[in-house]
Amino acid sequence: MNNSNNNPAGASSKGKVGSSQPSETSFKRKRGVFQKDLQHMMYGFGDDPNPLPETVALVEDIVVEYVTDMVHKAQDIASKRGKLLTEDFLFLIRKDLPKLNRCTELLSMNEELKQARKAFDVDEEKLVSPE
């Protein structure tokens, strides 16, 4: 039986055999978890402030499928090493230069925020317990 006709949203079933990816029936995810966030993002990219629920659900399905696929591919890469690293994801998106640049920019910004929080915590401790 070919289940490519039964696959929702035209999702590919290639790569499922023999990989670390679970079957589609091995877990159930809650739908609508990202609904509000996606509505805001869609509006930010030019959609209506209140997009159709069907549209949000479709975008959510696409995003969850993409992220799940990326995680499974990164796990396959990392399985040789035994540890999943940020670099595994960067390796996967290396061919998409704008996406790679944005990811490295966000990672750099995240590191700056960590350092700023750390510096703030140290300064706050000095205020609480003066020497």
C-alpha positions, 0 to 999 in steps of 0.5 A: 500500500502506498501511503503517499496519497494519505500523507497530509499536506503532501509531506514526503515519506522518504527518509523514514525507513531506518532513520531515527525518525519516529513514525507519524503514529508514535506521538500526537502533538497538540495543535494550536500551541503556536497559534498566537505566535504564528498569527503575530508573525504572519501579521508582521510579514504582511498578513491580516491581523486576524488570519483565517484559523485554517491558514494558521493551522496550515502554517503551523503544520508546515513549521512543525514539519520543517522543524521536526525534519531539521531536528531528525536530520541534525540527530542523524548527523550528531549520532556519530558524535553522540551529542547534538550541537548548534553546529549540526543545525548550521551545517544543515542550513549552510547552503541557504546563505540568508538563513545561515547569516540570520541564524549566526546573527541571532546566535551572536545576539543571544550570546550578547544577551547572556553576557549582559545578564551575567554582568547585570547579576554581578552588579546587582550582587555588589549592590546587595552585599557591599564589601 
